[in-house]
């Protein structure tokens, strides 16, 4: 949106824009980005909301959909004073979308482009506000990954961080190699730009860049082609020559190339308070007058368009075959169980009033199905309202509808009797065979001892999940390994003692003496390093497929979780708790283990 005048804050809907998304009637276009388009809408009570509709290219990627669903579920747990909360979503529709509280304020990128650098006090208040937002976001197990000026909105009582964690859903999809740009290279951390490694410290680096950008009015790593900017981030020092002296301590530490040298979020807030002459308190005067005027402009909200008949451009499922409830103008059928931001209220003249006669639609009722009659046309599955799961096809009394086949002349009765006789003989033969089989086979279970039984009977008698067993604070010395079957797992020296794995451990820690790197790995299965938003559990470890056999210790931070799937069928969730020891002979790592023994069938060699 750049430095466009206020008239361009709310773009009118175009012919290719949907009129309704998930039951919310759209009022205007707020903006567009690499992952989708953002629209203005309202809750039934008149609260303004922002709805992001994901681009069709991403919607068609199964891996993106899976990740997007995980990120939205995680984002729903973030309820901070400096974030725009997620209040509704649909991750399984034709085009996924999510709705957040509308923040009536410009983005930091827009404010700096239009008004230039902000004063030191505003920069300090912005920095502590974003640090508090990151504290809540990281507490929910999310790393933002794409923290940049466009994702920081300036509200009347402080900043708001948006789009936390959503960029991760686009990573490693088929689209990342086809020219679709997600993220902003100028605000990446060195480890993110060079190796794709992302930790909470990655967001701290981005926060340092944002603080410097706000105070200087430009990126400290310069402009130009993406590859040139990324090279400077990885190999060169930032240009802080124009940075005010008061901001140097916090910005310099945040921009440390080594993630371990960056300050914690608590330390950032302390550094900002130490740099301020007066106590830092968010209030209506935290922004310059010119920037604050942009907030007032964004409170003059456009009204939603009158409710039209459903059109093919709606991002929702077709209307149900059940009788519809008439909709009053501005009515949205989706139940919204969340509040809008506390710092805003609908401006005077905004569509905040509920029309007379408005009522919530009655609970969804399953449509009744008519009993099929002979020569009845084929049964048509009814459609369902957005958010409802479609039941499997219904066939009454075993009737399977379908088009009538071609008329054939009647066959001789003699051949019909022969067929009936053959069927009767087969039934009698099966009954005799059943009586001769063991009880397990007769009941469809098969004889486990002899390995008998069919695939369907095995599925019907699926073994129950084993109970997890937890072990805390296991110290694994360098060049030692663990076996999940041991109770408790005890570190054993790697058989060769050569510093390179040639053993058979389910989990090991070793240092390659040739290259000097330290590894966390397995010689008896496969590993999966879970992302920050993935909750470690038996179900998660069974579902993930990003298999590897070795993980560098530089990829792990305190709390990182790794699924270990052994060939013997044991599943272990290993939580990394850090590394200790300075000298090579005294180094060890500490892990917490949760083991589900015999959770899967043993692999065949």
C-alpha positions, 0 to 999 in steps of 0.5 A: 500500500506504500504511501498511498493517500487515505482514500486508498486504504480501503480498495473496493471489491473487484469482479474477481473478489468473493462477496462472502468468505465463510459467511462474512460479507466483505466490505473492502480490500485491505491489501495483498501479499505473497500468500493471499489477499486481505479483506475488511469485514464485520462480525454479526455484532458489528466489530471490524475484522480482517480476513486473509484468503490464501492464494489458490496456488497455495491452496492446491498444495497438500503440504501447505494445507497441512502446515497452514492448519497447524499454524492457525491452530497454534496462532489461536492460542496467542492472546497478547496485548500487542498481537492481533488475535485470530478469531475464526478460520477455515483451513479445509475449504476450497480456499483456506482463510483466517480472520483476525481483529482489525487494527485501525492503524498503518503498518510500520512500513507505511508510516516510515515510507510516508513520514520518515524515521520516528523519534527515539521515544517512539522507537523505544516504545515500539521495541518493548511492545514488539518484544512483549508480543514475541514473548507471547508468541514464543510462549505458544511454541511459535517462531514468527519467521517473517517479522518485518515492518509490514507485519507491525501495525501502529495502533493508538496504544502501541504496536500490534504484531500480525501474521505470526508463524503463518509464513512457515506454512509456505516453506518447502512447498512446491511454490517456493521453487516457482518464483513465489516470494514469501518473506522479506530477505532484508529482515532475515537473520544470518542463520536463516539466510544461509542455512534456513535455521529458525529459532526464537533468536531469529525473531530477536535479530529481526526486532533489532533490524526493525528498531534500526529501520524505524529510527533511521528510515532505511534498512541497515543492510542496504537495498538492492537485489535479494541475493546481494542483501542476503550476502551482506546479512551473512558476511558483513556488519550492519551500517549503524552510522545514522543510529541514535546513540540511545538505541545502540546498546539494544540494536547492536546486541540484537544484530549479533551474528551468533544467535547465542550472543543475542539478548533475551526478550526480557533483556531487550525490555530492560535495555530500552528502559535504561535508554529512556530518560522517562519510564516507558508507558504506552499511551495515546501520545506514543506516536508523532502527530502526523502518524497518529492521524493515519489511525483516525483515517482508518477509523472511517470504515466502509459499510459492507455491500448489500447481501446478494444472492450466492455467486460462484465467486464466493469462497464457501461451500454451496448452500444446504438443501435445507430451507435457508434462513433469510439474511438481513443486510450485513448478516454473517451466519458464522458464529464468532466466539472472539473479541476485537482489539480492546483499543478500538471501537467502531467509528461513528457511522460505522456499521456496528448496529445489528439490523432489526429482526436479526437472529442467529440461524437455528442449529444445523439439522441433518436433511431427511432422505426419501426412501428410494422407489423402483425406477427412481432417478439417481440419488443426489448428495445434498450440499452442506454449509461452510464448516460442516463435514459432509457425511458419507453417501447414504443408501437406504435399505441397501439400495445403491442408486445409479442409472438404469442399465440397458434393457436385455431380453430375459434369460432361459429359466434353466440357466437361472436355476444353474446359477442358483445351484452354484451359489448354494453349493458355494455357501454350503462349502464355505460353511463347512470350511468355517466349521473346520477352522480354529476359533480365531479364524471363525471369528475373523481374527486370525491365528496370531501365533501362526501369522494367519488372518486377513488384512481387514481382520487385522485392521479391525483388531488394531493393537491398542497404543502402548503407555508412554514411559518418561525419563528425565535428565539423561546425560549422554556423553560424547560418543555414547548411545542409547537403546529405547528398549532398555528400562531405563535407557542407559548411555553405552559407549559406542562400540568402535570409539572412533568418533564416527558412528558404526554402532547400532544405537537408537540414539547417539551423540558423537563428534566427528573428529575429522570435520569437528562437527557434533551430531545427534543421530540414530543407527537403528531407524530414523529421526524427525526434528519437530518444528516449534508449532508441532506438539510432541506426541505419539500421533505427531511422531507417527504422522511426520515424514521429514526423515533423517538419520543425523541432526547437527547440534547447531540445529537444536536449542533448549526444548527442541524435540526429535522423534526417534523411530527405531527399526524394532518398532519403538517410538521415542520423543527426545527433548534436547536440554542442552550441552555441557562440558568444555573439554572434549572428553567431558562433553555431554548432552542432556535429554528427556525421553518419552518412550512408547515401546512396540508402538509399531511393527518391527521393520524387516531387514 
